[in-house]
Amino acid sequence: MFLTQRNQYALRAIVELARRVGTGPVKVSEIAKAQAIPLRFLEVILGQLKGSGLVDAKRGYYGGYFLLRQPEDITVGSVIRFLQGDPDLKECQSCISKMQCPFAKDCAFASLWTRVNEAVFTIFDETTIKDLVPHEPAARP
């Protein structure tokens, strides 16, 4: 409902780049392997993200992708909005077939789904990529 597979892959790729901030550009193949994302799909997603102002790439043998902003300055909401535009919080999210909704504007659930959408996007906007970067596990004795 809220996160398409493309959005999930994009977020996982950005989290992987955040894990590697300061290590130089990261090859697409390394991101794909670390995050279990199909390589061809990831290449398209990263190409799209280059236009977001969040990610850029360096060409060549030592090239790859890198973040343009610090992980604490990138929110989940900003990534999703770039990929799918601003959410229409007034649009009904309860019907699978919105074009043939039998209730139209008389849906008993419309206000509920509007509040759910608002709450989800509030959480997306409050969650930074830094919040999602896994902490290094403690060394085991």
Secondary structure, 3 states (H helix, E strand, C coil): CCCCHHHHHHHHHHHHHHHCCCCCCECHHHHHHHHCCCHHHHHHHHHHHHHHCCEEEECCCCCEEEECCCHHHCEHHHHHHHHHCCCCCCCCCCCCCHHHCCCHHHCCCHHHHHHHHHHHHHHHHHCEHHHHCCCCCCCCC
